[in-house]
């Protein structure tokens, strides 16, 4: 079959799907792939600045949530791109609606495939703490420039 040089119109409807491994598609040579980002957080003791607990304290049950900076609303699991949903990289899911994660064995939480097409900014916040520790009220900003905060 030969291709002609004429431009042929086509559209994607809401029922179209894309392979997440090759999720970009092209129209007139222009990429329509949405940018995505990932973020992770490691819990450190505020006094010792390392991942070891003090005294009888432990990290069991500590939960962090991910929030939008613009309006302090929780990021929802459904806020991801339809063909590339938000996925856990570290931790354990603690809420079926909002992105809330329990620390894993290495004191980490993390997600990938955040939709960055709207230039949203994010922060992590401790939602539940564990025995021997006070709940932190800090907003821990997420930086997608690659710089360590």
N, C-alpha and C positions, 0 to 999 in steps of 0.2 A: 504494500500500500504506500502510495506517495503522499507526502504532506504538501499542501499548497502554502503560499505565502500570505494568504488572507487571514485576518484576525477573526477568530470565532468566539463568540460570547459564551460564557458558562457561569453558573452560580453554584454556591453551596447552600443548602438549606439547613434548618436546625436539626435535621436527622442525619446529616453528614457526620462521618467519623474519620479520624485520622489515626494512624499508627503512632503511638507515643514515642517510639524509637526514631521515627522520621516525621515529626509532627509539623514541619513547615511545608507550606505549599506556595506556589509561585503564580503570580498573575502579571503578565508583561515583564517578567524578570525581577519583580519586586518581592522581597520576602514578606510574608504576613505572619511569621512566627512571633508569638508573644514572648517577651523576656521573662525568665523565671529566676528565682533566687532560693538559696538555702541558708538556714541559720542554725547554729547550735550554741549551747550554753553549758559551761561546766561550773558546778557549785563549789565554792571555796569557803572555808571558815573565815569570817570577817577578822578575827583576831590573829590567826596564824597565817592567813593567806595561802593555805594549801588545802588539799582535799581530805585530810585526816580530821576526824572529829575530836572534840575535847571531852575529857571526863566520861560521863555516862551518856553524852549526846550521841545521836545517830542520824543518818540521812533517810531512814525508812519513812516513806509516806510523803516526802516533800514533793509538791506539785507546782509547776510553773505554767502560766498561761501566756499566750502571744496576743498582743493588742495592736490596734492601729493608733498611731500617734495623733492623727488629725482629730479624732473624736473620742478616744479612749474606749472604743468598743472592741469586744473580743473578736479575733479572727475565727471564722467558722471553717470547719472542714470542707464545706461546700463552696468556699470562696475561691478555690483553685480553678484552673482552666478545665473545661469540660473533658477534654481528651487527655489531660495530664493532672490528675487530682493531687492535692496536698498529701504528702506521704511522710511517715515517721522515719527518721534516720537514727535517733537515739531516744530512749525512754519508752514508756508504756502509756498508751491512751488512757486518760482518766475521765473523759467526757465525750459523749457521742455527737454533740453539737459544736462546742467550741474547741479550739486547739488548746488542750490542757494535757500536760504530760507529767507522769511520775518519773523521777530520776532513775536512770539505769544503774547497774552495778559499778560503773565508772563515774557516777555523779553527773551524768550528762542528760540533756534533752535536746532534741533537734528535729527539724522538719525540712523538706525540700519541695520544690515546685510551687513556691509562692508566686502569684501573678504580680509582676513588677511593671506591667504596662501602664498603670495609672500613676506611677512614681510615688506610691504610698510608702510611708515610713512605718516602722514597727518597733515594738519594745517587748521584752519579757518582763513578767512580774510574778513574784512568788505568791501563790494563792493559799497554800497550806504548808505548814512547817512540821517539824518532828520534835520528839522529846529532847529537851535540853537546849532548844534554840527558840529565839523570838522571830516572829514573822517579819520579814523585811518589807518595807514600803517603797523601796527603790524601784524606779523604772530603768531597766537595763536596755539601752538603745541598741538596735541592730544596724550595722553599717555594711552596705553592699559595695563599698569601694575597695574592699580587700584589706583595709587598715585594721590593725588590732586596736580595740578600745581599752 
